[in-house]
Amino acid sequence: MGDEEVASPQGGSIRREVVCSLPVNPKKKKKKKKKKKKKKKKKKKKKKKKKKKKKKKKKKKKKKKKKKKKKKKKKKKKKKKKKK
């Protein structure tokens, strides 16, 4: 029966080997995070392209001149005279 007691601690040693392998995996994940930082630098270059789009907004100011169509409101005043 004494031989069975020796087998139980041997099983515990095998479990310790599994725990040592777990911390090795997280180290691999840390390397992936470094690659993501490089991608963020590329996004900053795209923001410069957005500044060029702001120049197009200046062209929209020319469309404001079309608001001269407000003269049509004067025709509504003539309709009020018909009611009288």
Sequence and secondary structure as in RCSB ss.txt:
>XXXX:A:sequence
MGDEEVASPQGGSIRREVVCSLPVNPKKKKKKKKKKKKKKKKKKKKKKKKKKKKKKKKKKKKKKKKKKKKKKKKK
KKKKKKKKK
>XXXX:A:secstr
 HHHHHHHHHHHHHHHHHHHHHHHHHHHHHHHHHHHHHHHHHHHHHHHHHHHHHHHHHHHGGGGGGGGGGGGHHH
HHHHHHHH 
